[in-house]
Amino acid sequence: MEKKMLPKIIPELCKGCGICIHICPKKALRWSEDFNSYGVHYPILDENKCIKCYLCARYCPDFAIFAPTERG
């Protein structure tokens, strides 16, 4: 059985489109105050709000967010 884990964000792959922030049903993502090497703010996750639906990962066009699983 797989245990759902929190989505992982790779800031350096993000180009700042904001799709993940707009698609999140629980508003668990917001812009960071920092910039990546593209010069854009990238999303950060509020772990207390995330329901692990992975819509952010599914809709990210740059694969900057992914859904890890832990087998146990």
PDB file of N, CA, C and O in Angstrom:
ATOM      1  N   MET A   1       0.834  -1.174   0.000  1.00  0.00           N
ATOM      2  CA  MET A   1       0.000   0.000   0.000  1.00  0.00           C
ATOM      3  C   MET A   1       0.889   1.250   0.000  1.00  0.00           C
ATOM      4  O   MET A   1       1.908   1.299   0.689  1.00  0.00           O
ATOM      5  N   GLU A   2       0.486   2.261  -0.785  1.00  0.00           N
ATOM      6  CA  GLU A   2       1.257   3.488  -0.865  1.00  0.00           C
ATOM      7  C   GLU A   2       0.706   4.526   0.110  1.00  0.00           C
ATOM      8  O   GLU A   2      -0.506   4.693   0.247  1.00  0.00           O
ATOM      9  N   LYS A   3       1.606   5.204   0.770  1.00  0.00           N
ATOM     10  CA  LYS A   3       1.231   6.275   1.676  1.00  0.00           C
ATOM     11  C   LYS A   3       1.415   7.601   0.943  1.00  0.00           C
ATOM     12  O   LYS A   3       2.498   7.881   0.429  1.00  0.00           O
ATOM     13  N   LYS A   4       0.375   8.410   0.893  1.00  0.00           N
ATOM     14  CA  LYS A   4       0.480   9.697   0.221  1.00  0.00           C
ATOM     15  C   LYS A   4       1.318  10.650   1.047  1.00  0.00           C
ATOM     16  O   LYS A   4       1.149  10.777   2.260  1.00  0.00           O
ATOM     17  N   MET A   5       2.226  11.315   0.355  1.00  0.00           N
ATOM     18  CA  MET A   5       3.092  12.291   0.992  1.00  0.00           C
ATOM     19  C   MET A   5       2.786  13.671   0.409  1.00  0.00           C
ATOM     20  O   MET A   5       2.080  13.791  -0.592  1.00  0.00           O
ATOM     21  N   LEU A   6       3.313  14.678   1.031  1.00  0.00           N
ATOM     22  CA  LEU A   6       3.103  16.034   0.543  1.00  0.00           C
ATOM     23  C   LEU A   6       3.777  16.231  -0.810  1.00  0.00           C
ATOM     24  O   LEU A   6       4.834  15.652  -1.064  1.00  0.00           O
ATOM     25  N   PRO A   7       3.175  17.044  -1.682  1.00  0.00           N
ATOM     26  CA  PRO A   7       3.829  17.334  -2.958  1.00  0.00           C
ATOM     27  C   PRO A   7       5.187  17.992  -2.723  1.00  0.00           C
ATOM     28  O   PRO A   7       5.381  18.714  -1.744  1.00  0.00           O
ATOM     29  N   LYS A   8       6.104  17.736  -3.617  1.00  0.00           N
ATOM     30  CA  LYS A   8       7.440  18.329  -3.553  1.00  0.00           C
ATOM     31  C   LYS A   8       7.567  19.378  -4.647  1.00  0.00           C
ATOM     32  O   LYS A   8       7.126  19.172  -5.777  1.00  0.00           O
ATOM     33  N   ILE A   9       8.167  20.487  -4.301  1.00  0.00           N
ATOM     34  CA  ILE A   9       8.354  21.588  -5.238  1.00  0.00           C
ATOM     35  C   ILE A   9       9.839  21.729  -5.540  1.00  0.00           C
ATOM     36  O   ILE A   9      10.671  21.732  -4.633  1.00  0.00           O
ATOM     37  N   ILE A  10      10.159  21.844  -6.815  1.00  0.00           N
ATOM     38  CA  ILE A  10      11.530  22.081  -7.250  1.00  0.00           C
ATOM     39  C   ILE A  10      11.580  23.530  -7.744  1.00  0.00           C
ATOM     40  O   ILE A  10      11.249  23.798  -8.898  1.00  0.00           O
ATOM     41  N   PRO A  11      11.985  24.453  -6.893  1.00  0.00           N
ATOM     42  CA  PRO A  11      11.935  25.880  -7.242  1.00  0.00           C
ATOM     43  C   PRO A  11      12.642  26.229  -8.547  1.00  0.00           C
ATOM     44  O   PRO A  11      12.174  27.096  -9.287  1.00  0.00           O
ATOM     45  N   GLU A  12      13.755  25.572  -8.840  1.00  0.00           N
ATOM     46  CA  GLU A  12      14.525  25.926 -10.037  1.00  0.00           C
ATOM     47  C   GLU A  12      13.849  25.539 -11.351  1.00  0.00           C
ATOM     48  O   GLU A  12      14.251  26.019 -12.411  1.00  0.00           O
ATOM     49  N   LEU A  13      12.833  24.682 -11.299  1.00  0.00           N
ATOM     50  CA  LEU A  13      12.101  24.323 -12.516  1.00  0.00           C
ATOM     51  C   LEU A  13      10.906  25.238 -12.762  1.00  0.00           C
ATOM     52  O   LEU A  13      10.342  25.238 -13.856  1.00  0.00           O
ATOM     53  N   CYS A  14      10.517  26.010 -11.765  1.00  0.00           N
ATOM     54  CA  CYS A  14       9.329  26.851 -11.858  1.00  0.00           C
ATOM     55  C   CYS A  14       9.591  28.083 -12.718  1.00  0.00           C
ATOM     56  O   CYS A  14      10.615  28.751 -12.575  1.00  0.00           O
ATOM     57  N   LYS A  15       8.644  28.371 -13.617  1.00  0.00           N
ATOM     58  CA  LYS A  15       8.736  29.565 -14.449  1.00  0.00           C
ATOM     59  C   LYS A  15       7.690  30.599 -14.055  1.00  0.00           C
ATOM     60  O   LYS A  15       7.518  31.608 -14.740  1.00  0.00           O
ATOM     61  N   GLY A  16       6.988  30.347 -12.944  1.00  0.00           N
ATOM     62  CA  GLY A  16       6.096  31.351 -12.382  1.00  0.00           C
ATOM     63  C   GLY A  16       4.756  31.518 -13.058  1.00  0.00           C
ATOM     64  O   GLY A  16       4.206  32.619 -13.044  1.00  0.00           O
ATOM     65  N   CYS A  17       4.210  30.476 -13.647  1.00  0.00           N
ATOM     66  CA  CYS A  17       2.919  30.612 -14.343  1.00  0.00           C
ATOM     67  C   CYS A  17       1.750  30.789 -13.373  1.00  0.00           C
ATOM     68  O   CYS A  17       0.763  31.447 -13.704  1.00  0.00           O
ATOM     69  N   GLY A  18       1.858  30.204 -12.175  1.00  0.00           N
ATOM     70  CA  GLY A  18       0.822  30.350 -11.164  1.00  0.00           C
ATOM     71  C   GLY A  18      -0.345  29.382 -11.267  1.00  0.00           C
ATOM     72  O   GLY A  18      -1.290  29.474 -10.482  1.00  0.00           O
ATOM     73  N   ILE A  19      -0.300  28.457 -12.216  1.00  0.00           N
ATOM     74  CA  ILE A  19      -1.399  27.496 -12.370  1.00  0.00           C
ATOM     75  C   ILE A  19      -1.621  26.716 -11.081  1.00  0.00           C
ATOM     76  O   ILE A  19      -2.762  26.522 -10.662  1.00  0.00           O
ATOM     77  N   CYS A  20      -0.546  26.272 -10.455  1.00  0.00           N
ATOM     78  CA  CYS A  20      -0.667  25.469  -9.229  1.00  0.00           C
ATOM     79  C   CYS A  20      -1.372  26.245  -8.127  1.00  0.00           C
ATOM     80  O   CYS A  20      -2.199  25.688  -7.405  1.00  0.00           O
ATOM     81  N   ILE A  21      -1.056  27.507  -7.997  1.00  0.00           N
ATOM     82  CA  ILE A  21      -1.664  28.336  -6.955  1.00  0.00           C
ATOM     83  C   ILE A  21      -3.155  28.512  -7.213  1.00  0.00           C
ATOM     84  O   ILE A  21      -3.963  28.464  -6.285  1.00  0.00           O
ATOM     85  N   HIS A  22      -3.513  28.715  -8.473  1.00  0.00           N
ATOM     86  CA  HIS A  22      -4.923  28.933  -8.815  1.00  0.00           C
ATOM     87  C   HIS A  22      -5.745  27.656  -8.780  1.00  0.00           C
ATOM     88  O   HIS A  22      -6.947  27.711  -8.521  1.00  0.00           O
ATOM     89  N   ILE A  23      -5.123  26.495  -9.038  1.00  0.00           N
ATOM     90  CA  ILE A  23      -5.861  25.231  -9.117  1.00  0.00           C
ATOM     91  C   ILE A  23      -6.070  24.581  -7.745  1.00  0.00           C
ATOM     92  O   ILE A  23      -6.955  23.739  -7.594  1.00  0.00           O
ATOM     93  N   CYS A  24      -5.277  24.955  -6.755  1.00  0.00           N
ATOM     94  CA  CYS A  24      -5.348  24.305  -5.443  1.00  0.00           C
ATOM     95  C   CYS A  24      -6.692  24.562  -4.762  1.00  0.00           C
ATOM     96  O   CYS A  24      -7.043  25.715  -4.513  1.00  0.00           O
ATOM     97  N   PRO A  25      -7.451  23.499  -4.455  1.00  0.00           N
ATOM     98  CA  PRO A  25      -8.775  23.686  -3.849  1.00  0.00           C
ATOM     99  C   PRO A  25      -8.734  24.195  -2.411  1.00  0.00           C
ATOM    100  O   PRO A  25      -9.722  24.744  -1.925  1.00  0.00           O
ATOM    101  N   LYS A  26      -7.621  24.024  -1.735  1.00  0.00           N
ATOM    102  CA  LYS A  26      -7.496  24.439  -0.333  1.00  0.00           C
ATOM    103  C   LYS A  26      -6.611  25.674  -0.157  1.00  0.00           C
ATOM    104  O   LYS A  26      -6.338  26.093   0.968  1.00  0.00           O
ATOM    105  N   LYS A  27      -6.168  26.251  -1.270  1.00  0.00           N
ATOM    106  CA  LYS A  27      -5.293  27.437  -1.233  1.00  0.00           C
ATOM    107  C   LYS A  27      -4.061  27.176  -0.362  1.00  0.00           C
ATOM    108  O   LYS A  27      -3.665  28.014   0.449  1.00  0.00           O
ATOM    109  N   ALA A  28      -3.470  26.001  -0.549  1.00  0.00           N
ATOM    110  CA  ALA A  28      -2.310  25.597   0.236  1.00  0.00           C
ATOM    111  C   ALA A  28      -0.993  26.111  -0.351  1.00  0.00           C
ATOM    112  O   ALA A  28       0.058  25.995   0.278  1.00  0.00           O
ATOM    113  N   LEU A  29      -1.057  26.677  -1.552  1.00  0.00           N
ATOM    114  CA  LEU A  29       0.143  27.210  -2.190  1.00  0.00           C
ATOM    115  C   LEU A  29       0.077  28.723  -2.256  1.00  0.00           C
ATOM    116  O   LEU A  29      -0.988  29.314  -2.432  1.00  0.00           O
ATOM    117  N   ARG A  30       1.238  29.330  -2.111  1.00  0.00           N
ATOM    118  CA  ARG A  30       1.347  30.793  -2.262  1.00  0.00           C
ATOM    119  C   ARG A  30       2.721  31.094  -2.811  1.00  0.00           C
ATOM    120  O   ARG A  30       3.606  30.238  -2.803  1.00  0.00           O
ATOM    121  N   TRP A  31       2.899  32.321  -3.292  1.00  0.00           N
ATOM    122  CA  TRP A  31       4.194  32.718  -3.837  1.00  0.00           C
ATOM    123  C   TRP A  31       5.205  32.912  -2.726  1.00  0.00           C
ATOM    124  O   TRP A  31       4.885  33.466  -1.675  1.00  0.00           O
ATOM    125  N   SER A  32       6.424  32.455  -2.959  1.00  0.00           N
ATOM    126  CA  SER A  32       7.501  32.702  -2.009  1.00  0.00           C
ATOM    127  C   SER A  32       7.965  34.146  -2.184  1.00  0.00           C
ATOM    128  O   SER A  32       7.658  34.792  -3.186  1.00  0.00           O
ATOM    129  N   GLU A  33       8.689  34.627  -1.223  1.00  0.00           N
ATOM    130  CA  GLU A  33       9.270  35.962  -1.342  1.00  0.00           C
ATOM    131  C   GLU A  33      10.607  35.908  -2.082  1.00  0.00           C
ATOM    132  O   GLU A  33      11.114  36.938  -2.526  1.00  0.00           O
ATOM    133  N   ASP A  34      11.169  34.722  -2.213  1.00  0.00           N
ATOM    134  CA  ASP A  34      12.455  34.537  -2.882  1.00  0.00           C
ATOM    135  C   ASP A  34      12.262  34.358  -4.384  1.00  0.00           C
ATOM    136  O   ASP A  34      11.155  34.104  -4.859  1.00  0.00           O
ATOM    137  N   PHE A  35      13.347  34.493  -5.110  1.00  0.00           N
ATOM    138  CA  PHE A  35      13.363  34.292  -6.555  1.00  0.00           C
ATOM    139  C   PHE A  35      14.230  33.085  -6.890  1.00  0.00           C
ATOM    140  O   PHE A  35      15.178  32.769  -6.172  1.00  0.00           O
ATOM    141  N   ASN A  36      13.891  32.409  -7.999  1.00  0.00           N
ATOM    142  CA  ASN A  36      14.756  31.340  -8.484  1.00  0.00           C
ATOM    143  C   ASN A  36      15.678  31.911  -9.559  1.00  0.00           C
ATOM    144  O   ASN A  36      15.734  33.128  -9.735  1.00  0.00           O
ATOM    145  N   SER A  37      16.401  31.056 -10.277  1.00  0.00           N
ATOM    146  CA  SER A  37      17.368  31.549 -11.270  1.00  0.00           C
ATOM    147  C   SER A  37      16.692  32.176 -12.496  1.00  0.00           C
ATOM    148  O   SER A  37      17.349  32.879 -13.264  1.00  0.00           O
ATOM    149  N   TYR A  38      15.395  31.931 -12.688  1.00  0.00           N
ATOM    150  CA  TYR A  38      14.654  32.593 -13.761  1.00  0.00           C
ATOM    151  C   TYR A  38      14.233  34.005 -13.357  1.00  0.00           C
ATOM    152  O   TYR A  38      13.757  34.781 -14.185  1.00  0.00           O
ATOM    153  N   GLY A  39      14.411  34.327 -12.086  1.00  0.00           N
ATOM    154  CA  GLY A  39      14.016  35.641 -11.601  1.00  0.00           C
ATOM    155  C   GLY A  39      12.539  35.735 -11.280  1.00  0.00           C
ATOM    156  O   GLY A  39      11.972  36.828 -11.267  1.00  0.00           O
ATOM    157  N   VAL A  40      11.909  34.594 -11.021  1.00  0.00           N
ATOM    158  CA  VAL A  40      10.483  34.584 -10.688  1.00  0.00           C
ATOM    159  C   VAL A  40      10.280  34.025  -9.279  1.00  0.00           C
ATOM    160  O   VAL A  40      11.086  33.242  -8.775  1.00  0.00           O
ATOM    161  N   HIS A  41       9.199  34.444  -8.676  1.00  0.00           N
ATOM    162  CA  HIS A  41       8.810  33.844  -7.407  1.00  0.00           C
ATOM    163  C   HIS A  41       8.293  32.445  -7.718  1.00  0.00           C
ATOM    164  O   HIS A  41       7.700  32.227  -8.774  1.00  0.00           O
ATOM    165  N   TYR A  42       8.505  31.520  -6.835  1.00  0.00           N
ATOM    166  CA  TYR A  42       8.039  30.151  -7.007  1.00  0.00           C
ATOM    167  C   TYR A  42       7.054  29.835  -5.872  1.00  0.00           C
ATOM    168  O   TYR A  42       7.058  30.522  -4.851  1.00  0.00           O
ATOM    169  N   PRO A  43       6.221  28.814  -6.034  1.00  0.00           N
ATOM    170  CA  PRO A  43       5.241  28.498  -4.995  1.00  0.00           C
ATOM    171  C   PRO A  43       5.870  27.820  -3.783  1.00  0.00           C
ATOM    172  O   PRO A  43       6.863  27.101  -3.895  1.00  0.00           O
ATOM    173  N   ILE A  44       5.277  28.063  -2.645  1.00  0.00           N
ATOM    174  CA  ILE A  44       5.631  27.328  -1.432  1.00  0.00           C
ATOM    175  C   ILE A  44       4.353  26.743  -0.861  1.00  0.00           C
ATOM    176  O   ILE A  44       3.264  27.277  -1.071  1.00  0.00           O
ATOM    177  N   LEU A  45       4.492  25.658  -0.146  1.00  0.00           N
ATOM    178  CA  LEU A  45       3.353  24.885   0.328  1.00  0.00           C
ATOM    179  C   LEU A  45       3.104  25.100   1.812  1.00  0.00           C
ATOM    180  O   LEU A  45       4.028  25.053   2.624  1.00  0.00           O
ATOM    181  N   ASP A  46       1.847  25.336   2.154  1.00  0.00           N
ATOM    182  CA  ASP A  46       1.424  25.346   3.557  1.00  0.00           C
ATOM    183  C   ASP A  46       1.001  23.909   3.873  1.00  0.00           C
ATOM    184  O   ASP A  46      -0.086  23.471   3.496  1.00  0.00           O
ATOM    185  N   GLU A  47       1.860  23.203   4.556  1.00  0.00           N
ATOM    186  CA  GLU A  47       1.631  21.780   4.812  1.00  0.00           C
ATOM    187  C   GLU A  47       0.371  21.503   5.621  1.00  0.00           C
ATOM    188  O   GLU A  47      -0.191  20.411   5.529  1.00  0.00           O
ATOM    189  N   ASN A  48      -0.076  22.461   6.402  1.00  0.00           N
ATOM    190  CA  ASN A  48      -1.277  22.267   7.220  1.00  0.00           C
ATOM    191  C   ASN A  48      -2.563  22.351   6.407  1.00  0.00           C
ATOM    192  O   ASN A  48      -3.599  21.843   6.837  1.00  0.00           O
ATOM    193  N   LYS A  49      -2.512  22.980   5.251  1.00  0.00           N
ATOM    194  CA  LYS A  49      -3.696  23.114   4.410  1.00  0.00           C
ATOM    195  C   LYS A  49      -3.781  22.048   3.318  1.00  0.00           C
ATOM    196  O   LYS A  49      -4.863  21.772   2.801  1.00  0.00           O
ATOM    197  N   CYS A  50      -2.656  21.460   2.972  1.00  0.00           N
ATOM    198  CA  CYS A  50      -2.595  20.518   1.850  1.00  0.00           C
ATOM    199  C   CYS A  50      -3.370  19.232   2.151  1.00  0.00           C
ATOM    200  O   CYS A  50      -3.213  18.633   3.215  1.00  0.00           O
ATOM    201  N   ILE A  51      -4.211  18.819   1.193  1.00  0.00           N
ATOM    202  CA  ILE A  51      -4.973  17.573   1.341  1.00  0.00           C
ATOM    203  C   ILE A  51      -4.411  16.444   0.461  1.00  0.00           C
ATOM    204  O   ILE A  51      -5.010  15.374   0.353  1.00  0.00           O
ATOM    205  N   LYS A  52      -3.259  16.698  -0.162  1.00  0.00           N
ATOM    206  CA  LYS A  52      -2.550  15.706  -0.983  1.00  0.00           C
ATOM    207  C   LYS A  52      -3.376  15.220  -2.169  1.00  0.00           C
ATOM    208  O   LYS A  52      -3.373  14.036  -2.506  1.00  0.00           O
ATOM    209  N   CYS A  53      -4.080  16.155  -2.792  1.00  0.00           N
ATOM    210  CA  CYS A  53      -4.852  15.810  -3.986  1.00  0.00           C
ATOM    211  C   CYS A  53      -3.971  15.802  -5.235  1.00  0.00           C
ATOM    212  O   CYS A  53      -4.334  15.203  -6.247  1.00  0.00           O
ATOM    213  N   TYR A  54      -2.831  16.456  -5.167  1.00  0.00           N
ATOM    214  CA  TYR A  54      -1.836  16.507  -6.232  1.00  0.00           C
ATOM    215  C   TYR A  54      -2.302  17.193  -7.511  1.00  0.00           C
ATOM    216  O   TYR A  54      -1.717  16.984  -8.574  1.00  0.00           O
ATOM    217  N   LEU A  55      -3.340  18.004  -7.420  1.00  0.00           N
ATOM    218  CA  LEU A  55      -3.742  18.765  -8.605  1.00  0.00           C
ATOM    219  C   LEU A  55      -2.622  19.698  -9.045  1.00  0.00           C
ATOM    220  O   LEU A  55      -2.433  19.927 -10.239  1.00  0.00           O
ATOM    221  N   CYS A  56      -1.888  20.229  -8.093  1.00  0.00           N
ATOM    222  CA  CYS A  56      -0.771  21.117  -8.420  1.00  0.00           C
ATOM    223  C   CYS A  56       0.244  20.394  -9.298  1.00  0.00           C
ATOM    224  O   CYS A  56       0.715  20.951 -10.290  1.00  0.00           O
ATOM    225  N   ALA A  57       0.579  19.175  -8.945  1.00  0.00           N
ATOM    226  CA  ALA A  57       1.544  18.392  -9.714  1.00  0.00           C
ATOM    227  C   ALA A  57       0.982  18.002 -11.075  1.00  0.00           C
ATOM    228  O   ALA A  57       1.699  18.006 -12.076  1.00  0.00           O
ATOM    229  N   ARG A  58      -0.276  17.673 -11.106  1.00  0.00           N
ATOM    230  CA  ARG A  58      -0.903  17.238 -12.348  1.00  0.00           C
ATOM    231  C   ARG A  58      -0.943  18.361 -13.389  1.00  0.00           C
ATOM    232  O   ARG A  58      -0.780  18.111 -14.583  1.00  0.00           O
ATOM    233  N   TYR A  59      -1.162  19.596 -12.932  1.00  0.00           N
ATOM    234  CA  TYR A  59      -1.318  20.711 -13.858  1.00  0.00           C
ATOM    235  C   TYR A  59      -0.055  21.534 -14.077  1.00  0.00           C
ATOM    236  O   TYR A  59      -0.067  22.440 -14.910  1.00  0.00           O
ATOM    237  N   CYS A  60       1.017  21.260 -13.373  1.00  0.00           N
ATOM    238  CA  CYS A  60       2.252  22.031 -13.544  1.00  0.00           C
ATOM    239  C   CYS A  60       2.868  21.727 -14.916  1.00  0.00           C
ATOM    240  O   CYS A  60       3.275  20.593 -15.167  1.00  0.00           O
ATOM    241  N   PRO A  61       2.940  22.724 -15.805  1.00  0.00           N
ATOM    242  CA  PRO A  61       3.476  22.466 -17.140  1.00  0.00           C
ATOM    243  C   PRO A  61       4.994  22.287 -17.167  1.00  0.00           C
ATOM    244  O   PRO A  61       5.541  21.807 -18.160  1.00  0.00           O
ATOM    245  N   ASP A  62       5.670  22.663 -16.099  1.00  0.00           N
ATOM    246  CA  ASP A  62       7.127  22.586 -16.062  1.00  0.00           C
ATOM    247  C   ASP A  62       7.647  21.442 -15.203  1.00  0.00           C
ATOM    248  O   ASP A  62       8.857  21.312 -15.017  1.00  0.00           O
ATOM    249  N   PHE A  63       6.753  20.615 -14.678  1.00  0.00           N
ATOM    250  CA  PHE A  63       7.117  19.494 -13.804  1.00  0.00           C
ATOM    251  C   PHE A  63       7.925  19.959 -12.590  1.00  0.00           C
ATOM    252  O   PHE A  63       8.814  19.257 -12.107  1.00  0.00           O
ATOM    253  N   ALA A  64       7.592  21.159 -12.114  1.00  0.00           N
ATOM    254  CA  ALA A  64       8.275  21.719 -10.946  1.00  0.00           C
ATOM    255  C   ALA A  64       7.682  21.196  -9.640  1.00  0.00           C
ATOM    256  O   ALA A  64       8.246  21.412  -8.567  1.00  0.00           O
ATOM    257  N   ILE A  65       6.549  20.512  -9.732  1.00  0.00           N
ATOM    258  CA  ILE A  65       5.902  19.915  -8.563  1.00  0.00           C
ATOM    259  C   ILE A  65       5.640  18.444  -8.890  1.00  0.00           C
ATOM    260  O   ILE A  65       5.167  18.116  -9.978  1.00  0.00           O
ATOM    261  N   PHE A  66       5.949  17.575  -7.947  1.00  0.00           N
ATOM    262  CA  PHE A  66       5.662  16.163  -8.164  1.00  0.00           C
ATOM    263  C   PHE A  66       5.077  15.537  -6.909  1.00  0.00           C
ATOM    264  O   PHE A  66       5.178  16.087  -5.812  1.00  0.00           O
ATOM    265  N   ALA A  67       4.467  14.381  -7.093  1.00  0.00           N
ATOM    266  CA  ALA A  67       3.766  13.691  -6.022  1.00  0.00           C
ATOM    267  C   ALA A  67       4.548  12.445  -5.619  1.00  0.00           C
ATOM    268  O   ALA A  67       4.405  11.399  -6.252  1.00  0.00           O
ATOM    269  N   PRO A  68       5.363  12.540  -4.585  1.00  0.00           N
ATOM    270  CA  PRO A  68       6.113  11.354  -4.145  1.00  0.00           C
ATOM    271  C   PRO A  68       5.211  10.390  -3.376  1.00  0.00           C
ATOM    272  O   PRO A  68       4.207  10.800  -2.794  1.00  0.00           O
ATOM    273  N   THR A  69       5.570   9.131  -3.378  1.00  0.00           N
ATOM    274  CA  THR A  69       4.853   8.142  -2.576  1.00  0.00           C
ATOM    275  C   THR A  69       5.863   7.317  -1.794  1.00  0.00           C
ATOM    276  O   THR A  69       7.026   7.187  -2.175  1.00  0.00           O
ATOM    277  N   GLU A  70       5.394   6.785  -0.724  1.00  0.00           N
ATOM    278  CA  GLU A  70       6.241   5.938   0.121  1.00  0.00           C
ATOM    279  C   GLU A  70       5.566   4.577   0.200  1.00  0.00           C
ATOM    280  O   GLU A  70       4.408   4.472   0.602  1.00  0.00           O
ATOM    281  N   ARG A  71       6.270   3.576  -0.171  1.00  0.00           N
ATOM    282  CA  ARG A  71       5.688   2.229  -0.086  1.00  0.00           C
ATOM    283  C   ARG A  71       5.917   1.680   1.316  1.00  0.00           C
ATOM    284  O   ARG A  71       7.021   1.741   1.857  1.00  0.00           O
ATOM    285  N   GLY A  72       4.848   1.145   1.886  1.00  0.00           N
ATOM    286  CA  GLY A  72       5.007   0.654   3.237  1.00  0.00           C
ATOM    287  C   GLY A  72       4.126  -0.498   3.546  1.00  0.00           C
ATOM    288  O   GLY A  72       4.157  -1.017   4.662  1.00  0.00           O
TER     289      GLY A  72
END
